[in-house]
Amino acid sequence: MAEAIAPAAPSANSAGLSADAIAELNARYAPLDFERRIRQLYREFDVDKVLVTSSFAATSAYFLHLISSIEPRQKFAFIDTGYHFPETLSYRDYLVGLFKLDVFSVRAEDWKHQFTIDDKTYERDPDFCCAINKVEPLDAIKPNYQIWVSSLMRSDTEHRAQLDIFEVRNGIVKFNPMIDVTHEARDAYIREHDLPFHPLVAKGYQSIGCVHCTVPGQGRSGRWVGKPKTECGLHR
């Protein structure tokens, strides 16, 4: 590691960091841009202890291109809910080949996923469906890692607007290096590097999740329409 980080009690969080150490990380990383934050992360944490998740959604190419360019050994976790659009799976496969990504799938046990199909849980209780097909499978692998890297942006939702660069979330240290990136900066990077958008973007989808819970819409307005739900549960 480049800098010494004060340890906390081993059970406090996945990286064993104290509250003061988390605050110190936030202070050091705040002046950095997205790219420099990623470079600094790999100076301080072993790549094998870094969990990076991607939904391979609308503009995931930005997040994936930058990280894989800086650290090609990084593996990426794809949470396979069993309800993705065919276009999402095709986009994932295309980016895997284009960026030479090492991607592994995280999914619910077969019988649990089948229950949500038979029960149509996504209609009756979408929070429960997300818990089964997203939250529980990811929670099962988190103990293998110290840091979880996400692509959240403050401009996406009111909840995300309150997040720090580093936070402790359900026992794991979460790293949000894109949290203050603007949509304009993200889109400029995509144009500069000629990166492909998810094919559904051209059809009016700006936020893309599962088939049953996503329709075209601005921002995240197309997710869970008619319900108070705004997050799948991974980031709360």
N, C-alpha and C positions, 0 to 999 in steps of 0.2 A: 504493500500500500504506500501511496505517496505521503500521506499524512497520518499521524497516529489518531485513532478515534477512541474516545473513552468508552470502555465496556460498561454494560449494565448487567443486571442479574440475568443468567442464561435464559430464564423463562420469559423475559420481558417481551422479546420479539425475535424474529428469525435471525437477525444479524447481531443480536446481543448489544444493541446500541441504547445508551441512556437518552433521556429527553434532551439533555444538554447537547449530546452528540448529534441528534436529529436537527436541533436548532442550528448547530454549527454548520452542518451540511447545507441546510437551506440558505444560510448567510453566504457561504462560499459559492454555491451554484447559482444564486439569484442573478449575479451580473453576467453570467455566461449565456450564450445562445444555445439552441437545441444541439447543434453539432458539437460544440465544445463541452456541453454537459455529458454527452455520450462518450466522448474521448476521455473525459475525467473519470467517469464511472468505471471504465475498464482499467484505469490506473489504480483504482482503489479496491475493486472487487474482482474476484476470479470469475471468468466467463462461465464456468461450470456451476456457479452459485447464483447466476443471474437468470431469472425467469422472464422471458419476453412473450407476451400474448398478443395475438392479432386476430381480428375478426375477418380480415381480408374484405373489408367493406369499401365504402365509396372512394376514399382517398388514402387507403392503407399503403399504397405504393411509396408515398413520401416517407413514412415512418420506417418501412421495411428496407427501402433503398439506402437510406442514410445509415441505419444501424449495421446492415450487412456489409456496406462499403467500409465501415470503420473496423468492425470485428467480424470477419467472415466465419469464424468458428462458432458464432452464436447460433443456438438452436431456437426455433420459434414454436410456440404452442398454439395450435388452432383448436378452439373449443367447438367440437362437432356436435351440435345440438340434435342432428338428425332432421332438422326442419329448414336447412339453408336453401336458398334459391339455387337452382341448377347453375345460374350465372355466377353465383358466388364461388361455387366449387370449381367452375371453369377458370374464373379469375385467379383463384388460389393456385391452381395447377400452372397457369400461365406465368404468374409471378415467381413461382418456385423455379421454373426453368429459366426465366429471364435473369433473375438475380442469383441463381444457384443457391437457393435457400435450403437449409436443413429444417424441415417442418415435421412435427409429430402431432398427432391428434389426441385430444383429451375428450372423453365422452362418458356418459352415464352407463351404468350396467344395463345390459340388454333388457332385462325384465323391468327395470325402472322406466326406461324410455318407452317400452311397449305399453306400460300402464298409462303414460301420458297420451299415447295414440288412442287407446281404447276408451279412455276417460274423456278425451278432448280437453285435457286440463288447460291448454292454451286459451280456450274459450271461457271455461268456468272459473279458473283461478290462475291467471298468467304468472303471478308471483311464484306460485308453487311449481309451475312448469319450469320457470327459469331456475328455481332452486334445484330441481332434479337434474336438469340437462346442462346447466352452466355452473352454478355455484358449488354444488357438492363435488363434481368431478375435479374442479380446479383446486378446491380446498384440500382434496386428497393428496395432491402433489406439492403443495406449497411448503411442507416441512423439508423438502429436499433443497430449498433455495434460501438465500439470504435477502435478495432484492427482487422485487417484482416490478418490471417496467411496463407502463401503459402508455397509450397515445391520447389520453384525455386532454381536452382543451377547455379553458374557462368559459369561452364564448358559447359552448354547447348547451349548458343548462345552468339553472340557478345553483344547484348543488355543486357542480364542478367549478363554478365561479369562486367558491370558498376554499378550494383545495390548495395546499402548498406543493412545492416541488417534491419534497420528501414528507411522508406521513406514515404512521403505523396504522395499518388497516387489518383488523382481525388477525393480529399476531405476526404479520409479515410487514417488513419495511417496503413501502410502495414508493416508486420513483416515477414522477410525472414530468418528464423532461420537455414535453410539448405544451405544458399547461398554459403558458402565456404566448404561444405562437398564434399569430393572427391567421385568419382564413386567407387573407391576401398574401402573406408571406409563404404559407403552405402552397397555395396555388401557383405562386411565382416559381417556387422550386420545382414543382411538377412540370411546368412549362419549360423551364430552363433545361431540365434533364430529359424532357420528352417522355415522361412517364405515363403509363396508361391508367385511365380511370376505370372503375368498375363499370361494366356494360350497362347496368341499370341507371346510372347517373344520367345518361342521355334520354332516359324515359321518365325523368322527373323525380327519381329517388335520390335524396340527399343523405339520408341515414338508413342503413340497410341492415336488418336483422333477420328474423325468421319469417318464413312465407306467411304464416297465419297472422302475424302481428305487425306487418309492415305494408304501408301503401305509399304512393308518391306523396311528396310534401317538402316544404321548405324546412331546413334545419332538421330538428328531430320531431317535427309536427306529424310526420307519417308513421310514428311508432306508437303502438297501443292506442289507436284512435278511439275516443269515447271512454277511456279509462284514465284514472288519476295517475297511473304508473308512468314514470319517466326514465327509470333506470332498470336494468335487468337484475340488479342485485349484486353484481360482481364488485361494484365500486362504492357500495354503501356499507 
